[in-house]
Amino acid sequence: VADAPENVEAVELLRRALTDSKAQSTNATLESLQQAVFANQANTVLVDLLAGVQVRMGKTDDAVKTLKSSIQNNSSDKNSVANLQVSLGDIYIQANRPAEAITAYEDSLKTFGITNSPLTTEEEREFATKVFEKMIQAYKTSGKVNEARATIERARLVLGNSELFSDKQLVSL
């Protein structure tokens, strides 16, 4: 994975191995991932894996620092940075910090270039749908129904009226 982060199969195998690992091997894995990330800070796949291990070990603040550092160091690759911002938002959700999660999700939309105007590519549509869904869920779980509704309407504006996403989310709300 360190040598070929685009190798989806290798990344998935490593992710499964980390998920299934015992506590004793997790410390060794953490150290190895930290070294790999230090050696190749542009490898956002490794950064994301490292943050995931840190969260599983109860080191949420370390995971946040890892992601924020990588976001700053990789500012030229907007897609990778946007995905790291989504991962940061997910960590905040797990830590029951919904306001910070929403900020991270908003940052990811801005980084990806998604504003309040209609989208033009399928890649933008997929990313926006994923992030809007996370934002709506964060608002719902924190009891902010009006903010969730506003986000649904924003998604309708961005995704278009023909997209059923907003209707489904409104029914779910």
N, C-alpha and C positions, 0 to 999 in steps of 0.2 A: 504494500500500500504506500509506503514511503517513496518507493521508486516510481510507481505508476498509479497515482491517485485516481486516474480516469478508469482504471480497471474495476468495473462495477462488481464483478464476481469476487475479487479479492477484498474489496471494501465490505461487502456483505458478509463474507466468511469471517473477517476480523470482528465485525459488529456482533455477529452471533456468538463468537468465541468470548467476547467481552461480556455479553449478557449472561452467558452460561458459566462464567468463571467463578471459582470459589474465592472466598475472602482473602485467603493466603496469597493467591496468585494475583489478586487485584493490585496490591501494593507494587509488585514487580512490574505489572502491566502499566500502572500509572507512571512509574519511573521511566520505563521504556518509551511510552508515548510522549512524556515530557521532553526526553532527549531527542526524539524524532521531530517533534514540533520545533524545538530550539534549533535543530539543524536545518529545518525546512519550514520556515514560518509562513511561506506562501501556500503551503499545502492545507487548504481549508478543510479538507476531508479529515485529515488527522486532527486538526484543531477541534472540529466538531466531536470526533470520537473521544478526545481527551476531556473535553467539557462534560460529555456524557458519563465518563468514568468518575470524574470528580463529583458529579451530582450523586451518583449511586453510592459513593463513599461518604456522603454527607458533607461534602466540601462545596456547598453552593456558591459561597463568595469567591472561592478560587475559580470555579467554572465561569462565573460572571467576569472576573478579571481576565481569564484566558480568552474569552470571546471578545471582550472589549479591546484587548490588546491586538488581537488578530484583525478586528474591524479597522483599527487605525493603521495597522501595517499593510493591509491589502486594499487600501482605498481606491486603487486604480481599476480593480475588477468588480464592477458594480453588481453583477449577478451573485458572485461569491459573497460579497459583503452583505447584500440583501438577505441571502439565505442564512448567514451567520446571525444577522439581526433577528430573524425569525426564531432561530435556535435560542437566542438570548431571551426573547419573549416567552418561549416555551419553558425555559428554566424559571423565569419569574412567576409564571403560572403555577408551576410545581411548588414554588416556595410561598405561594399564597400572597403574591405581590402584584395584583392585577393592574394597578395604575402604571407601574414600571413596564409591565408586559405590553400594555396598550401603546406606550411610548415607543418601545422597541418595534412593535408591529407597524406603527405609523412611519417610523424611520425606514423600515424595510420597503414600504410602498414608495416613499420619496426616493430612496436610493435606486430602486428598480425603474423609476421614472413614471410611476403611476400617479396621476393627479386626479382631479374630478372631471376629467373629460373622457369621452368614450375610448375604449381600447381598440387597437388596430391589429394586434397579432395574437395568435393562439397562446404563445408563451406568456404574454402579459395577462391574458385572461385566466390561465391556469394559476399563475402566481397570485393574482388579485383575489381569485376565488378562495384559495387556500388561506390567505392572510385575513380576508374579511370574515371568513368562517371562524378563525381563531379569535378575532376581535369581538365578534358577536358573542361567542361562548364566554369570553372573559367578562364581558359586561353582564351577561345573564347570570353567571355564577356569583358575581359580586352584587347582584340585585339592582343593577342600573338599567332598568327596562327602557327608559327614554333614550339613553345613549345607544343601546342595542338597536332600537328602532331607527334612530338617526343613521347608524352605520348601515343598516339594511337599505335605507333609502339612498344612501351614498353609493352602495354597491349597485343598486338599480341604475343609477345615473351612469356609473362607470362601465358596467357590464352590458347595459342596454335593456330595454323592455322585453325583448324576445327571450332573454335568458331567464330560466325558471329559478335560478339560485335565490334571488331575493324573495320570491313568493314562498318557496320552501322554508326559508329562514323565518319569514314572518309568521307562517303557520306554526312552526316549531316554537317561536317565542310566545 
